[in-house]
Amino acid sequence: MMEIVYFEGWPNCIRMSNREIELIITTDVGPRIIRCGYINGQNLLYIAGTEKGTTGGSEWHIYGGHRLWHAPEVIKKYGITT
C-alpha cells in the first residue's frame, strides 16, 4: 500500500506499508526515509526534535532519518569529478 501522509510536521510524505512494516519518506527535505518500523511500533530511525517539520534555509540541518544520497555529499570538497 502506498499513500501521501502528513508526518511529524512534514505534509508531503509517502507512506509505503504492508500488513507489518512501514516506511515513511519525506519529500519536503530529501527524499529522506524518516520512519522505518513495525506499524504502530517504534521508529528505528532518529528524528531530531528541533528539526521536525522544518524546511529550507542555507545551513545544514540534521533532520534525522536516512537520505537517499550517495557519498560523498560534497564532491568538490574532495576533488572528485564525475
Summary of the structure (lengths in Angstrom):
residues: 82
radius of gyration: 14.4
end to end distance: 36.7
largest distance: 45.8
contacts: 186
relative contact order: 0.19
helix: 7%
strand: 38%
